[in-house]
Amino acid sequence: MKAISVLGSTGSIGTQTLQIAEEFPNQFKIVALTAGRNLDLLIKQIQVHQPEVVSLADESLLPELTTRINNLTEDKKIIKKPLLMAGAEGINHAAAWK
């Protein structure tokens, strides 16, 4: 199984990459997602793919993402809370995640 970090997961190439991963669940595991500002789509992607790490380019959205992830974890819609990061350092960390 290939571990994949999807940078820009809410953009057109990112969403297409995730669709392919969904078609071949025995071959690909999404371990990291990064996004800019589209929290609604990112939350859906987190629920579907259950990544280990998630990073936002826009650091100002990290508190809202944290709150929403905590609520989903409590509601058991996310099995394990991912590591949440933001900014350039967070994007770099997600890109290198194994």
Number of C-alpha atoms within 10 A of each C-alpha: 9 13 13 21 23 21 22 20 22 22 14 9 13 17 16 13 16 22 11 11 18 16 10 12 13 10 11 16 19 23 21 28 31 27 22 20 17 14 17 11 14 22 17 11 18 21 16 14 18 22 21 19 23 28 30 27 19 14 15 12 15 19 11 11 20 16 11 15 21 15 13 17 16 12 10 12 14 20 12 13 19 21 14 19 22 22 16 14 12 20 24 15 18 27 19 11 15 12
